[in-house]
Every structure is written in structure tokens, then in C-alpha cells.
Amino acid sequence: MLKMLKHILQQGEGTVKYPFAPLEQAKDVRGKPEHTHELCIACAACAAVCPPNAIQMDADTEEGTIVWSINYGRCIFCGRCEERCPTGAIKLTPEFELAVMSKDDLTDTCTFKLQRCSECGQYFAPRKEVEYAAALLERIGNDGAAYENVGVCLDCKRKHTLDMQGVKLERK
């Protein structure tokens, strides 16, 4: 028996002290996605590529808002949202402990304003996305024609383009 005890003491501990001490993690552990509201342009690229549909975008054209939400209970930490985000607004963190008392605590949301069309007044896109597109056009030194149409919805752009070409639209 003493021989066995001596052998055990020489070998050291075979378990980790987790959850009573922090768990050592590998360098590239994928954990909970962290969303930075200030960087997000509400383009919905992350929602489009999310395999379990953990990220949702719901637009309310009556209120003129779009709500971005993530359900961490559905998230599989795949990292596709981080890969697809054009502004780096969503990043995976090493945090993996998501235990909560209520499943409502697993949902994170933020609200963005929609942009009104400068011609017809209808809401058509997130305001921050329109500002982002305008900044990109300004940075590449656009001639001004496309820059003027940034705040216009697709229907008004189509009408404007057809009017310039001399095509008349017939309403049914």
C-alpha cells in the first residue's frame, strides 16, 4: 500500500482543478461570439451564413428599425459570422462557459435605424450600411453619379435609370 501511495505522489495529479480554478485553453479556442454594436452596419452578412440560425435580423418598417439578435444557446461557435463580417464587428472570444439561470439570458440584441429613401420616403436599408457604402464610394474616388444614389431605394433607382434611357413604365 505504501508503495502504491509513493507511486501516486510521484506521478502528480491526473485531473485539473476546473471549475475551482481557471481552465488552461489552447491558443485558438473558439468560444462565444462577441458583437460590437458600434462597428456593426447591420448588413446581415453574419445572419446569412449562420448554420444554426443563431443570428437573426428582424426589420420593422413601421418603426423604421431593424433588430439584430443572437441566441447563444443555438450557436455552435463555428466562426463563420466572424469570417463574413466586413467591419469586424463580431469576433469569437475564448469564453465558453455560458451557464445561465434563464434561457432568455442567452439572447443578446441591438437595434439599428433604417434609412428612408430620399425620393419616395420608404425605409429600405439600415442607415449605418448606407453610410458605410457612401464612405466606400468616397474613398475610391467615385465620379459622383453612384454616390448620389446611395440614399435611394432600388425601385427609385430603377425608375431613374429607365427615365434616363427613355423607357416608359406601364402600371397594371
MODELLER restraints for C-alpha pairs under 7 A, 6 or more apart:
rsr = mdl.restraints
at = mdl.atoms
rsr.add(forms.Gaussian(group=physical.xy_distance, feature=features.Distance(at['CA:29:A'], at['CA:94:A']), mean=5.58, stdev=0.5))
rsr.add(forms.Gaussian(group=physical.xy_distance, feature=features.Distance(at['CA:30:A'], at['CA:77:A']), mean=6.00, stdev=0.5))
rsr.add(forms.Gaussian(group=physical.xy_distance, feature=features.Distance(at['CA:30:A'], at['CA:92:A']), mean=6.01, stdev=0.5))
rsr.add(forms.Gaussian(group=physical.xy_distance, feature=features.Distance(at['CA:30:A'], at['CA:93:A']), mean=6.42, stdev=0.5))
rsr.add(forms.Gaussian(group=physical.xy_distance, feature=features.Distance(at['CA:30:A'], at['CA:94:A']), mean=5.69, stdev=0.5))
rsr.add(forms.Gaussian(group=physical.xy_distance, feature=features.Distance(at['CA:31:A'], at['CA:77:A']), mean=5.76, stdev=0.5))
rsr.add(forms.Gaussian(group=physical.xy_distance, feature=features.Distance(at['CA:31:A'], at['CA:92:A']), mean=5.77, stdev=0.5))
rsr.add(forms.Gaussian(group=physical.xy_distance, feature=features.Distance(at['CA:31:A'], at['CA:93:A']), mean=5.13, stdev=0.5))
rsr.add(forms.Gaussian(group=physical.xy_distance, feature=features.Distance(at['CA:31:A'], at['CA:94:A']), mean=4.62, stdev=0.5))
rsr.add(forms.Gaussian(group=physical.xy_distance, feature=features.Distance(at['CA:31:A'], at['CA:95:A']), mean=5.00, stdev=0.5))
rsr.add(forms.Gaussian(group=physical.xy_distance, feature=features.Distance(at['CA:31:A'], at['CA:96:A']), mean=4.78, stdev=0.5))
rsr.add(forms.Gaussian(group=physical.xy_distance, feature=features.Distance(at['CA:32:A'], at['CA:77:A']), mean=6.43, stdev=0.5))
rsr.add(forms.Gaussian(group=physical.xy_distance, feature=features.Distance(at['CA:32:A'], at['CA:92:A']), mean=5.69, stdev=0.5))
rsr.add(forms.Gaussian(group=physical.xy_distance, feature=features.Distance(at['CA:32:A'], at['CA:93:A']), mean=5.48, stdev=0.5))
rsr.add(forms.Gaussian(group=physical.xy_distance, feature=features.Distance(at['CA:32:A'], at['CA:94:A']), mean=6.82, stdev=0.5))
rsr.add(forms.Gaussian(group=physical.xy_distance, feature=features.Distance(at['CA:32:A'], at['CA:95:A']), mean=5.54, stdev=0.5))
rsr.add(forms.Gaussian(group=physical.xy_distance, feature=features.Distance(at['CA:32:A'], at['CA:96:A']), mean=5.85, stdev=0.5))
rsr.add(forms.Gaussian(group=physical.xy_distance, feature=features.Distance(at['CA:33:A'], at['CA:90:A']), mean=6.34, stdev=0.5))
rsr.add(forms.Gaussian(group=physical.xy_distance, feature=features.Distance(at['CA:33:A'], at['CA:91:A']), mean=5.41, stdev=0.5))
rsr.add(forms.Gaussian(group=physical.xy_distance, feature=features.Distance(at['CA:33:A'], at['CA:92:A']), mean=4.17, stdev=0.5))
rsr.add(forms.Gaussian(group=physical.xy_distance, feature=features.Distance(at['CA:33:A'], at['CA:93:A']), mean=5.92, stdev=0.5))
rsr.add(forms.Gaussian(group=physical.xy_distance, feature=features.Distance(at['CA:34:A'], at['CA:90:A']), mean=5.54, stdev=0.5))
rsr.add(forms.Gaussian(group=physical.xy_distance, feature=features.Distance(at['CA:34:A'], at['CA:91:A']), mean=5.31, stdev=0.5))
rsr.add(forms.Gaussian(group=physical.xy_distance, feature=features.Distance(at['CA:34:A'], at['CA:92:A']), mean=6.01, stdev=0.5))
rsr.add(forms.Gaussian(group=physical.xy_distance, feature=features.Distance(at['CA:34:A'], at['CA:93:A']), mean=6.58, stdev=0.5))
rsr.add(forms.Gaussian(group=physical.xy_distance, feature=features.Distance(at['CA:35:A'], at['CA:89:A']), mean=5.74, stdev=0.5))
rsr.add(forms.Gaussian(group=physical.xy_distance, feature=features.Distance(at['CA:35:A'], at['CA:90:A']), mean=4.47, stdev=0.5))
rsr.add(forms.Gaussian(group=physical.xy_distance, feature=features.Distance(at['CA:35:A'], at['CA:91:A']), mean=6.68, stdev=0.5))
rsr.add(forms.Gaussian(group=physical.xy_distance, feature=features.Distance(at['CA:36:A'], at['CA:89:A']), mean=4.97, stdev=0.5))
rsr.add(forms.Gaussian(group=physical.xy_distance, feature=features.Distance(at['CA:36:A'], at['CA:90:A']), mean=6.23, stdev=0.5))
rsr.add(forms.Gaussian(group=physical.xy_distance, feature=features.Distance(at['CA:39:A'], at['CA:87:A']), mean=6.29, stdev=0.5))
rsr.add(forms.Gaussian(group=physical.xy_distance, feature=features.Distance(at['CA:39:A'], at['CA:89:A']), mean=4.91, stdev=0.5))
rsr.add(forms.Gaussian(group=physical.xy_distance, feature=features.Distance(at['CA:40:A'], at['CA:87:A']), mean=6.70, stdev=0.5))
rsr.add(forms.Gaussian(group=physical.xy_distance, feature=features.Distance(at['CA:40:A'], at['CA:89:A']), mean=5.03, stdev=0.5))
rsr.add(forms.Gaussian(group=physical.xy_distance, feature=features.Distance(at['CA:41:A'], at['CA:128:A']), mean=4.81, stdev=0.5))
rsr.add(forms.Gaussian(group=physical.xy_distance, feature=features.Distance(at['CA:41:A'], at['CA:129:A']), mean=4.77, stdev=0.5))
rsr.add(forms.Gaussian(group=physical.xy_distance, feature=features.Distance(at['CA:42:A'], at['CA:126:A']), mean=6.16, stdev=0.5))
rsr.add(forms.Gaussian(group=physical.xy_distance, feature=features.Distance(at['CA:42:A'], at['CA:129:A']), mean=6.43, stdev=0.5))
rsr.add(forms.Gaussian(group=physical.xy_distance, feature=features.Distance(at['CA:43:A'], at['CA:129:A']), mean=6.13, stdev=0.5))
rsr.add(forms.Gaussian(group=physical.xy_distance, feature=features.Distance(at['CA:44:A'], at['CA:57:A']), mean=6.65, stdev=0.5))
rsr.add(forms.Gaussian(group=physical.xy_distance, feature=features.Distance(at['CA:45:A'], at['CA:84:A']), mean=6.22, stdev=0.5))
rsr.add(forms.Gaussian(group=physical.xy_distance, feature=features.Distance(at['CA:45:A'], at['CA:85:A']), mean=6.26, stdev=0.5))
rsr.add(forms.Gaussian(group=physical.xy_distance, feature=features.Distance(at['CA:46:A'], at['CA:55:A']), mean=6.99, stdev=0.5))
rsr.add(forms.Gaussian(group=physical.xy_distance, feature=features.Distance(at['CA:46:A'], at['CA:81:A']), mean=4.36, stdev=0.5))
rsr.add(forms.Gaussian(group=physical.xy_distance, feature=features.Distance(at['CA:46:A'], at['CA:84:A']), mean=6.10, stdev=0.5))
rsr.add(forms.Gaussian(group=physical.xy_distance, feature=features.Distance(at['CA:46:A'], at['CA:85:A']), mean=6.11, stdev=0.5))
rsr.add(forms.Gaussian(group=physical.xy_distance, feature=features.Distance(at['CA:47:A'], at['CA:53:A']), mean=6.86, stdev=0.5))
rsr.add(forms.Gaussian(group=physical.xy_distance, feature=features.Distance(at['CA:47:A'], at['CA:55:A']), mean=4.88, stdev=0.5))
rsr.add(forms.Gaussian(group=physical.xy_distance, feature=features.Distance(at['CA:47:A'], at['CA:56:A']), mean=5.61, stdev=0.5))
rsr.add(forms.Gaussian(group=physical.xy_distance, feature=features.Distance(at['CA:47:A'], at['CA:57:A']), mean=6.87, stdev=0.5))
rsr.add(forms.Gaussian(group=physical.xy_distance, feature=features.Distance(at['CA:49:A'], at['CA:80:A']), mean=6.42, stdev=0.5))
rsr.add(forms.Gaussian(group=physical.xy_distance, feature=features.Distance(at['CA:49:A'], at['CA:81:A']), mean=6.53, stdev=0.5))
rsr.add(forms.Gaussian(group=physical.xy_distance, feature=features.Distance(at['CA:50:A'], at['CA:80:A']), mean=6.58, stdev=0.5))
rsr.add(forms.Gaussian(group=physical.xy_distance, feature=features.Distance(at['CA:50:A'], at['CA:81:A']), mean=6.38, stdev=0.5))
rsr.add(forms.Gaussian(group=physical.xy_distance, feature=features.Distance(at['CA:52:A'], at['CA:74:A']), mean=6.32, stdev=0.5))
rsr.add(forms.Gaussian(group=physical.xy_distance, feature=features.Distance(at['CA:52:A'], at['CA:75:A']), mean=6.59, stdev=0.5))
rsr.add(forms.Gaussian(group=physical.xy_distance, feature=features.Distance(at['CA:54:A'], at['CA:70:A']), mean=5.38, stdev=0.5))
rsr.add(forms.Gaussian(group=physical.xy_distance, feature=features.Distance(at['CA:54:A'], at['CA:71:A']), mean=5.03, stdev=0.5))
rsr.add(forms.Gaussian(group=physical.xy_distance, feature=features.Distance(at['CA:54:A'], at['CA:72:A']), mean=6.84, stdev=0.5))
rsr.add(forms.Gaussian(group=physical.xy_distance, feature=features.Distance(at['CA:54:A'], at['CA:74:A']), mean=5.19, stdev=0.5))
rsr.add(forms.Gaussian(group=physical.xy_distance, feature=features.Distance(at['CA:54:A'], at['CA:75:A']), mean=5.33, stdev=0.5))
rsr.add(forms.Gaussian(group=physical.xy_distance, feature=features.Distance(at['CA:55:A'], at['CA:69:A']), mean=5.66, stdev=0.5))
rsr.add(forms.Gaussian(group=physical.xy_distance, feature=features.Distance(at['CA:55:A'], at['CA:70:A']), mean=4.36, stdev=0.5))
rsr.add(forms.Gaussian(group=physical.xy_distance, feature=features.Distance(at['CA:55:A'], at['CA:71:A']), mean=6.56, stdev=0.5))
rsr.add(forms.Gaussian(group=physical.xy_distance, feature=features.Distance(at['CA:56:A'], at['CA:68:A']), mean=5.96, stdev=0.5))
rsr.add(forms.Gaussian(group=physical.xy_distance, feature=features.Distance(at['CA:56:A'], at['CA:69:A']), mean=5.29, stdev=0.5))
rsr.add(forms.Gaussian(group=physical.xy_distance, feature=features.Distance(at['CA:56:A'], at['CA:70:A']), mean=6.35, stdev=0.5))
rsr.add(forms.Gaussian(group=physical.xy_distance, feature=features.Distance(at['CA:57:A'], at['CA:66:A']), mean=6.70, stdev=0.5))
rsr.add(forms.Gaussian(group=physical.xy_distance, feature=features.Distance(at['CA:57:A'], at['CA:67:A']), mean=5.60, stdev=0.5))
rsr.add(forms.Gaussian(group=physical.xy_distance, feature=features.Distance(at['CA:57:A'], at['CA:68:A']), mean=4.74, stdev=0.5))
rsr.add(forms.Gaussian(group=physical.xy_distance, feature=features.Distance(at['CA:57:A'], at['CA:69:A']), mean=6.49, stdev=0.5))
rsr.add(forms.Gaussian(group=physical.xy_distance, feature=features.Distance(at['CA:58:A'], at['CA:66:A']), mean=5.53, stdev=0.5))
rsr.add(forms.Gaussian(group=physical.xy_distance, feature=features.Distance(at['CA:58:A'], at['CA:67:A']), mean=5.18, stdev=0.5))
rsr.add(forms.Gaussian(group=physical.xy_distance, feature=features.Distance(at['CA:58:A'], at['CA:68:A']), mean=6.78, stdev=0.5))
rsr.add(forms.Gaussian(group=physical.xy_distance, feature=features.Distance(at['CA:59:A'], at['CA:65:A']), mean=5.96, stdev=0.5))
rsr.add(forms.Gaussian(group=physical.xy_distance, feature=features.Distance(at['CA:59:A'], at['CA:66:A']), mean=4.10, stdev=0.5))
rsr.add(forms.Gaussian(group=physical.xy_distance, feature=features.Distance(at['CA:59:A'], at['CA:67:A']), mean=6.29, stdev=0.5))
rsr.add(forms.Gaussian(group=physical.xy_distance, feature=features.Distance(at['CA:60:A'], at['CA:66:A']), mean=5.97, stdev=0.5))
rsr.add(forms.Gaussian(group=physical.xy_distance, feature=features.Distance(at['CA:61:A'], at['CA:123:A']), mean=6.19, stdev=0.5))
rsr.add(forms.Gaussian(group=physical.xy_distance, feature=features.Distance(at['CA:64:A'], at['CA:113:A']), mean=5.94, stdev=0.5))
rsr.add(forms.Gaussian(group=physical.xy_distance, feature=features.Distance(at['CA:64:A'], at['CA:114:A']), mean=5.12, stdev=0.5))
rsr.add(forms.Gaussian(group=physical.xy_distance, feature=features.Distance(at['CA:64:A'], at['CA:123:A']), mean=6.43, stdev=0.5))
rsr.add(forms.Gaussian(group=physical.xy_distance, feature=features.Distance(at['CA:65:A'], at['CA:111:A']), mean=6.57, stdev=0.5))
rsr.add(forms.Gaussian(group=physical.xy_distance, feature=features.Distance(at['CA:65:A'], at['CA:112:A']), mean=5.55, stdev=0.5))
rsr.add(forms.Gaussian(group=physical.xy_distance, feature=features.Distance(at['CA:65:A'], at['CA:113:A']), mean=4.48, stdev=0.5))
rsr.add(forms.Gaussian(group=physical.xy_distance, feature=features.Distance(at['CA:65:A'], at['CA:114:A']), mean=5.25, stdev=0.5))
rsr.add(forms.Gaussian(group=physical.xy_distance, feature=features.Distance(at['CA:66:A'], at['CA:111:A']), mean=5.77, stdev=0.5))
rsr.add(forms.Gaussian(group=physical.xy_distance, feature=features.Distance(at['CA:66:A'], at['CA:112:A']), mean=5.24, stdev=0.5))
rsr.add(forms.Gaussian(group=physical.xy_distance, feature=features.Distance(at['CA:66:A'], at['CA:113:A']), mean=6.29, stdev=0.5))
rsr.add(forms.Gaussian(group=physical.xy_distance, feature=features.Distance(at['CA:66:A'], at['CA:114:A']), mean=6.65, stdev=0.5))
rsr.add(forms.Gaussian(group=physical.xy_distance, feature=features.Distance(at['CA:67:A'], at['CA:109:A']), mean=6.76, stdev=0.5))
rsr.add(forms.Gaussian(group=physical.xy_distance, feature=features.Distance(at['CA:67:A'], at['CA:110:A']), mean=5.80, stdev=0.5))
rsr.add(forms.Gaussian(group=physical.xy_distance, feature=features.Distance(at['CA:67:A'], at['CA:111:A']), mean=4.46, stdev=0.5))
rsr.add(forms.Gaussian(group=physical.xy_distance, feature=features.Distance(at['CA:67:A'], at['CA:112:A']), mean=6.29, stdev=0.5))
rsr.add(forms.Gaussian(group=physical.xy_distance, feature=features.Distance(at['CA:68:A'], at['CA:109:A']), mean=5.52, stdev=0.5))
rsr.add(forms.Gaussian(group=physical.xy_distance, feature=features.Distance(at['CA:68:A'], at['CA:110:A']), mean=5.39, stdev=0.5))
rsr.add(forms.Gaussian(group=physical.xy_distance, feature=features.Distance(at['CA:68:A'], at['CA:111:A']), mean=6.23, stdev=0.5))
rsr.add(forms.Gaussian(group=physical.xy_distance, feature=features.Distance(at['CA:69:A'], at['CA:107:A']), mean=6.86, stdev=0.5))
rsr.add(forms.Gaussian(group=physical.xy_distance, feature=features.Distance(at['CA:69:A'], at['CA:108:A']), mean=5.54, stdev=0.5))
rsr.add(forms.Gaussian(group=physical.xy_distance, feature=features.Distance(at['CA:69:A'], at['CA:109:A']), mean=4.15, stdev=0.5))
rsr.add(forms.Gaussian(group=physical.xy_distance, feature=features.Distance(at['CA:69:A'], at['CA:110:A']), mean=6.54, stdev=0.5))
rsr.add(forms.Gaussian(group=physical.xy_distance, feature=features.Distance(at['CA:70:A'], at['CA:107:A']), mean=5.60, stdev=0.5))
rsr.add(forms.Gaussian(group=physical.xy_distance, feature=features.Distance(at['CA:70:A'], at['CA:108:A']), mean=5.39, stdev=0.5))
rsr.add(forms.Gaussian(group=physical.xy_distance, feature=features.Distance(at['CA:70:A'], at['CA:109:A']), mean=6.53, stdev=0.5))
rsr.add(forms.Gaussian(group=physical.xy_distance, feature=features.Distance(at['CA:71:A'], at['CA:106:A']), mean=5.72, stdev=0.5))
rsr.add(forms.Gaussian(group=physical.xy_distance, feature=features.Distance(at['CA:71:A'], at['CA:107:A']), mean=4.46, stdev=0.5))
rsr.add(forms.Gaussian(group=physical.xy_distance, feature=features.Distance(at['CA:71:A'], at['CA:108:A']), mean=6.68, stdev=0.5))
rsr.add(forms.Gaussian(group=physical.xy_distance, feature=features.Distance(at['CA:72:A'], at['CA:106:A']), mean=5.16, stdev=0.5))
rsr.add(forms.Gaussian(group=physical.xy_distance, feature=features.Distance(at['CA:72:A'], at['CA:107:A']), mean=6.17, stdev=0.5))
rsr.add(forms.Gaussian(group=physical.xy_distance, feature=features.Distance(at['CA:73:A'], at['CA:106:A']), mean=5.96, stdev=0.5))
rsr.add(forms.Gaussian(group=physical.xy_distance, feature=features.Distance(at['CA:79:A'], at['CA:92:A']), mean=6.64, stdev=0.5))
rsr.add(forms.Gaussian(group=physical.xy_distance, feature=features.Distance(at['CA:81:A'], at['CA:90:A']), mean=6.88, stdev=0.5))
rsr.add(forms.Gaussian(group=physical.xy_distance, feature=features.Distance(at['CA:82:A'], at['CA:88:A']), mean=6.90, stdev=0.5))
rsr.add(forms.Gaussian(group=physical.xy_distance, feature=features.Distance(at['CA:82:A'], at['CA:90:A']), mean=5.34, stdev=0.5))
rsr.add(forms.Gaussian(group=physical.xy_distance, feature=features.Distance(at['CA:82:A'], at['CA:91:A']), mean=5.32, stdev=0.5))
rsr.add(forms.Gaussian(group=physical.xy_distance, feature=features.Distance(at['CA:82:A'], at['CA:92:A']), mean=6.84, stdev=0.5))
rsr.add(forms.Gaussian(group=physical.xy_distance, feature=features.Distance(at['CA:112:A'], at['CA:126:A']), mean=6.73, stdev=0.5))
rsr.add(forms.Gaussian(group=physical.xy_distance, feature=features.Distance(at['CA:113:A'], at['CA:126:A']), mean=5.97, stdev=0.5))
rsr.add(forms.Gaussian(group=physical.xy_distance, feature=features.Distance(at['CA:113:A'], at['CA:127:A']), mean=5.86, stdev=0.5))
rsr.add(forms.Gaussian(group=physical.xy_distance, feature=features.Distance(at['CA:114:A'], at['CA:123:A']), mean=5.93, stdev=0.5))
rsr.add(forms.Gaussian(group=physical.xy_distance, feature=features.Distance(at['CA:114:A'], at['CA:124:A']), mean=6.78, stdev=0.5))
rsr.add(forms.Gaussian(group=physical.xy_distance, feature=features.Distance(at['CA:114:A'], at['CA:125:A']), mean=5.45, stdev=0.5))
rsr.add(forms.Gaussian(group=physical.xy_distance, feature=features.Distance(at['CA:114:A'], at['CA:126:A']), mean=4.19, stdev=0.5))
rsr.add(forms.Gaussian(group=physical.xy_distance, feature=features.Distance(at['CA:114:A'], at['CA:127:A']), mean=4.95, stdev=0.5))
rsr.add(forms.Gaussian(group=physical.xy_distance, feature=features.Distance(at['CA:115:A'], at['CA:123:A']), mean=5.46, stdev=0.5))
rsr.add(forms.Gaussian(group=physical.xy_distance, feature=features.Distance(at['CA:115:A'], at['CA:124:A']), mean=6.09, stdev=0.5))
rsr.add(forms.Gaussian(group=physical.xy_distance, feature=features.Distance(at['CA:115:A'], at['CA:125:A']), mean=5.47, stdev=0.5))
rsr.add(forms.Gaussian(group=physical.xy_distance, feature=features.Distance(at['CA:115:A'], at['CA:126:A']), mean=5.61, stdev=0.5))
rsr.add(forms.Gaussian(group=physical.xy_distance, feature=features.Distance(at['CA:115:A'], at['CA:127:A']), mean=4.48, stdev=0.5))
rsr.add(forms.Gaussian(group=physical.xy_distance, feature=features.Distance(at['CA:116:A'], at['CA:122:A']), mean=5.23, stdev=0.5))
rsr.add(forms.Gaussian(group=physical.xy_distance, feature=features.Distance(at['CA:116:A'], at['CA:123:A']), mean=4.29, stdev=0.5))
rsr.add(forms.Gaussian(group=physical.xy_distance, feature=features.Distance(at['CA:116:A'], at['CA:124:A']), mean=6.26, stdev=0.5))
rsr.add(forms.Gaussian(group=physical.xy_distance, feature=features.Distance(at['CA:117:A'], at['CA:123:A']), mean=6.15, stdev=0.5))
rsr.add(forms.Gaussian(group=physical.xy_distance, feature=features.Distance(at['CA:117:A'], at['CA:124:A']), mean=6.62, stdev=0.5))
rsr.add(forms.Gaussian(group=physical.xy_distance, feature=features.Distance(at['CA:117:A'], at['CA:151:A']), mean=5.72, stdev=0.5))
rsr.add(forms.Gaussian(group=physical.xy_distance, feature=features.Distance(at['CA:117:A'], at['CA:152:A']), mean=4.64, stdev=0.5))
rsr.add(forms.Gaussian(group=physical.xy_distance, feature=features.Distance(at['CA:117:A'], at['CA:153:A']), mean=5.38, stdev=0.5))
rsr.add(forms.Gaussian(group=physical.xy_distance, feature=features.Distance(at['CA:118:A'], at['CA:151:A']), mean=5.90, stdev=0.5))
rsr.add(forms.Gaussian(group=physical.xy_distance, feature=features.Distance(at['CA:118:A'], at['CA:152:A']), mean=5.59, stdev=0.5))
rsr.add(forms.Gaussian(group=physical.xy_distance, feature=features.Distance(at['CA:119:A'], at['CA:152:A']), mean=6.55, stdev=0.5))
rsr.add(forms.Gaussian(group=physical.xy_distance, feature=features.Distance(at['CA:119:A'], at['CA:156:A']), mean=6.95, stdev=0.5))
rsr.add(forms.Gaussian(group=physical.xy_distance, feature=features.Distance(at['CA:124:A'], at['CA:153:A']), mean=5.80, stdev=0.5))
rsr.add(forms.Gaussian(group=physical.xy_distance, feature=features.Distance(at['CA:130:A'], at['CA:150:A']), mean=6.45, stdev=0.5))
rsr.add(forms.Gaussian(group=physical.xy_distance, feature=features.Distance(at['CA:130:A'], at['CA:151:A']), mean=6.80, stdev=0.5))
rsr.add(forms.Gaussian(group=physical.xy_distance, feature=features.Distance(at['CA:134:A'], at['CA:147:A']), mean=6.23, stdev=0.5))
rsr.add(forms.Gaussian(group=physical.xy_distance, feature=features.Distance(at['CA:134:A'], at['CA:150:A']), mean=6.35, stdev=0.5))
rsr.add(forms.Gaussian(group=physical.xy_distance, feature=features.Distance(at['CA:137:A'], at['CA:147:A']), mean=6.41, stdev=0.5))
